[in-house]
Amino acid sequence: MTKHEWRDKTEDGEHIYYRATLHAGRWEFYSTLKSDPEWNKHEIFPLVVMEDLRDVLWRKHQRKKLPLKHVEQIDKMIEDLREAEPEGTAEEE
């Protein structure tokens, strides 16, 4: 099993912690707030959080701590999330 953790801040300035685990080829996603000791399980993270996870994984891959196939699995999930977004909600570059 591999576990990846990182943190961010909410709009209120509170720390939110994320965890993604890969076990037996299946990804599981969790989050918790600093003020809440319980981890909440998610089917999948929102797109912006999945992009953060991809960045975490990519940096680990560059340091040869993670196989490329894990990054590619998350890339596929991100692609599926983008395709599922309603037309016109994606930000224009």
Secondary structure as the mmCIF struct_conf table of DSSP 4:
data_model
#
loop_
_struct_conf.conf_type_id
_struct_conf.id
_struct_conf.beg_label_comp_id
_struct_conf.beg_label_asym_id
_struct_conf.beg_label_seq_id
_struct_conf.end_label_comp_id
_struct_conf.end_label_asym_id
_struct_conf.end_label_seq_id
STRN STRN1 THR A 2 LYS A 9
TURN_TY1_P TURN_TY1_P1 GLU A 11 ASP A 12
BEND BEND1 GLY A 13 GLY A 13
STRN STRN2 HIS A 15 HIS A 23
TURN_TY1_P TURN_TY1_P2 ALA A 24 GLY A 25
STRN STRN3 ARG A 26 LEU A 33
TURN_TY1_P TURN_TY1_P3 LYS A 34 SER A 35
BEND BEND2 GLU A 38 GLU A 38
HELX_LH_PP_P HELX_LH_PP_P1 TRP A 39 TRP A 39
STRN STRN4 ASN A 40 HIS A 42
BEND BEND3 GLU A 43 ILE A 44
HELX_RH_AL_P HELX_RH_AL_P1 LEU A 47 GLN A 62
TURN_TY1_P TURN_TY1_P4 ARG A 63 LYS A 64
BEND BEND4 LYS A 65 LEU A 66
HELX_RH_AL_P HELX_RH_AL_P2 LEU A 68 ALA A 84
BEND BEND5 GLU A 85 GLU A 85
HELX_LH_PP_P HELX_LH_PP_P2 PRO A 86 PRO A 86
TURN_TY1_P TURN_TY1_P5 GLU A 87 GLY A 88
BEND BEND6 ALA A 90 ALA A 90
HELX_LH_PP_P HELX_LH_PP_P3 GLU A 91 GLU A 92
#
